[in-house]
Amino acid sequence: MLLRQLGASLAVLAVGANAALSENTEFQQLLREKRDELFTWSLTSLICSVVLCFMYFRFQILRRTPDWLILRSTLCDLAVSVCFLFLCQPNIDNEVLQLFLVRVIVIFDVSAHSCRCFVYMYLLSIYRNPFQPERHR
């Protein structure tokens, strides 16, 4: 529910200009009400992303096809978590900074989802290649 409300507010903010942020008090109010919950989930996501990156660099066996796409989507998720952590700080009430953070969140979130989509397309191209049918395991 919270993510759906924030997603709708983020979509309105990402599409609009600076005037949309000053007119959109619903986002400001939702951010004030759900700041602690957003901080908790963002911190959890940040910790999970850092652990995944650490495990990727620590263990060689995890570096398999399509590891580079998974790593990039994890790094994008890490950037989204950091931006959400900055956004939920109580002393950030500057509307221009909030708009910038929202746009950065949208950019990195779309990038993370694109990398995940490319994982499936990459795996389909490997495992369903008619020119090398014995390539899959």
Contacts in CASP RR format, 6 or more apart in sequence:
PFRMAT RR
TARGET T0000
AUTHOR 0000-0000-0000
METHOD contacts of the structure
MODEL  1
MLLRQLGASLAVLAVGANAALSENTEFQQLLREKRDELFTWSLTSLICSV
VLCFMYFRFQILRRTPDWLILRSTLCDLAVSVCFLFLCQPNIDNEVLQLF
LVRVIVIFDVSAHSCRCFVYMYLLSIYRNPFQPERHR
2 34 0 8 1.000
2 37 0 8 1.000
2 38 0 8 1.000
5 30 0 8 1.000
5 34 0 8 1.000
6 30 0 8 1.000
6 34 0 8 1.000
6 38 0 8 1.000
9 24 0 8 1.000
9 26 0 8 1.000
9 27 0 8 1.000
9 30 0 8 1.000
10 27 0 8 1.000
10 102 0 8 1.000
10 105 0 8 1.000
10 106 0 8 1.000
11 106 0 8 1.000
12 20 0 8 1.000
12 24 0 8 1.000
12 27 0 8 1.000
13 20 0 8 1.000
13 21 0 8 1.000
13 24 0 8 1.000
13 27 0 8 1.000
13 98 0 8 1.000
13 99 0 8 1.000
13 102 0 8 1.000
13 103 0 8 1.000
14 102 0 8 1.000
14 103 0 8 1.000
14 106 0 8 1.000
18 95 0 8 1.000
18 96 0 8 1.000
18 99 0 8 1.000
21 27 0 8 1.000
21 95 0 8 1.000
21 96 0 8 1.000
21 98 0 8 1.000
21 99 0 8 1.000
22 95 0 8 1.000
31 38 0 8 1.000
31 87 0 8 1.000
31 88 0 8 1.000
35 88 0 8 1.000
35 90 0 8 1.000
38 84 0 8 1.000
38 87 0 8 1.000
38 88 0 8 1.000
39 85 0 8 1.000
39 88 0 8 1.000
41 84 0 8 1.000
42 81 0 8 1.000
42 84 0 8 1.000
42 85 0 8 1.000
42 88 0 8 1.000
43 81 0 8 1.000
43 85 0 8 1.000
45 77 0 8 1.000
45 80 0 8 1.000
45 81 0 8 1.000
45 84 0 8 1.000
46 78 0 8 1.000
46 81 0 8 1.000
46 82 0 8 1.000
46 85 0 8 1.000
49 74 0 8 1.000
49 75 0 8 1.000
49 77 0 8 1.000
49 78 0 8 1.000
49 81 0 8 1.000
50 78 0 8 1.000
52 74 0 8 1.000
53 71 0 8 1.000
53 74 0 8 1.000
53 75 0 8 1.000
53 78 0 8 1.000
55 62 0 8 1.000
56 62 0 8 1.000
56 63 0 8 1.000
56 67 0 8 1.000
56 70 0 8 1.000
56 71 0 8 1.000
56 74 0 8 1.000
65 122 0 8 1.000
65 123 0 8 1.000
65 126 0 8 1.000
66 118 0 8 1.000
66 119 0 8 1.000
66 122 0 8 1.000
66 123 0 8 1.000
69 115 0 8 1.000
69 116 0 8 1.000
69 118 0 8 1.000
69 119 0 8 1.000
69 122 0 8 1.000
70 115 0 8 1.000
70 119 0 8 1.000
72 111 0 8 1.000
72 115 0 8 1.000
73 111 0 8 1.000
73 112 0 8 1.000
73 113 0 8 1.000
73 115 0 8 1.000
73 116 0 8 1.000
73 119 0 8 1.000
74 112 0 8 1.000
76 108 0 8 1.000
76 109 0 8 1.000
76 111 0 8 1.000
76 112 0 8 1.000
76 115 0 8 1.000
77 108 0 8 1.000
77 112 0 8 1.000
79 104 0 8 1.000
79 108 0 8 1.000
80 105 0 8 1.000
80 108 0 8 1.000
80 109 0 8 1.000
80 112 0 8 1.000
83 101 0 8 1.000
83 104 0 8 1.000
83 105 0 8 1.000
83 108 0 8 1.000
84 105 0 8 1.000
86 92 0 8 1.000
86 101 0 8 1.000
87 98 0 8 1.000
87 101 0 8 1.000
87 102 0 8 1.000
87 105 0 8 1.000
92 98 0 8 1.000
92 101 0 8 1.000
126 135 0 8 1.000
126 136 0 8 1.000
127 135 0 8 1.000
127 136 0 8 1.000
129 135 0 8 1.000
END
